[in-house]
Amino acid sequence: MQYTLLITGSPYQSKACHTAHRFIEAAMKKHPDSIKGVFFYEDAVLIGNQIAQPPRDELNLTQAWQALAKQHSIPLYLCIAAAVRRGILNESESRRYEMDQHSLAEHFQLEGLGTLVDLMNTTHKIIQFR
């Protein structure tokens, strides 16, 4: 069985990103190919901001997601409209808006809602964390 995760809860206001991360870790132990992709929407896109710095005594969720994506080759998608609205830009969006820098963290990619629809149509279950 393959899953798509939809995360809508802010990494700073809810436990959605943390709980989803733990879910993936557990799922990958039993079935290494069980996660097709993760789509971050609404305030959850803040997880992909490379310049956010949590306090040193807290888990850096962005780094934890990056390590998970790298280890298991799981695509991490941020809704492009939600991300740009919150100042998270990749290199091409940075040029488009005539900015000098970008803030998208490595292993995350900006995608439209069409990617979410595609994930929903090609997996067995969608699990939302909010």
Secondary structure by P-SEA (a helix, b strand, c coil): cbbbbbbcccccccaaaaaaaaaaaaaaaaccccccbbbbcccccccccccccccccccaaaaaaaaaaaacbbbbbccaaaaaaaccccaaaaaaaccccccccccbbbbcaaaaaaaaacccbbbbcc
